[in-house]
Amino acid sequence: NLNTWDNSYAWMHVNGQSGFDNAMKGTMEDLSYGNHGATTCQEYDYLKDDVGWDKTFRPIFRNIATSLGIPEADKCSDLVEHCDGLLNNGLRYVCSRTCDCANLHGNRFLRTTENGCWPGCVLEFTEASNARPCDDIESGEGWAAFWKTYADIMALYGVESFRITNVTETFLDEGCQALQRSQMDPISFHNFCFAEHSFYLPLAYICPRSCGCLSDPTSSACPQLCEIGNETS
């Protein structure tokens, strides 16, 4: 049911799958919203030398590496090619920075707290977006990776390939400007620009100008400079 497509956990459990077991998920959530996770972007590579954090992160990292068939991995960069996997929430959690959870120019699909990203990393991303000029920044590998992951997820839902291709090719060819014609996702019927999804943050963070932030900068996804530009225009 595409009306509930943004609830990734519900979808995985309906299909008898899970990105990581409930016990691990609970541990991650406890850590994530504790003193460290709410405001800082943490990662296994930076914490593994901390004795206290190592006791928590090393077993999780080892389990993830083994489940991905790379038991010899000892750093996040060894697993980076798996960051875009739907079920790899645990990897995006322990390797949030390597998996681009805070990167303004990286793949933003599945880079939400619901899909494993450390809250502090998501906060770092939104703060970086908020501080930049009111311009679209859709060019580069991150934009292409976003639509590839979008296509992969829609295919998992059984959406016809021609419908997926119509969406992805439009945005790959036209970039953010495609949003000037319509902000509605023709498959999920969510608003690309401003709706809150568990799979991705509003595209206004990446495409503020095409999403109309200059004329209406009230959304929290619109950079502050859009409001200044609106006042001076």
ABEGO torsion letter per residue (X at the ends): XAAAAABAAAAAAAAGBBABBAAAAAAAAAAAABAAAAABBBBAAAAAABAAAAAAAAAAAAAAAAAAGBAABABAAAAAAAAABAAAAAAAAAAAAAAGAABAABBABGBBAAAGBBAAAAAAAAAAAAABBBBBAABEAAAAAAAAAAAAAAAAAGBBAAAAAAAAAAAAAAEAAAAAABABBAAAGBBAAABBBAABBBAAAABAAAAGAAABAABAABBAAAAAAAAAX
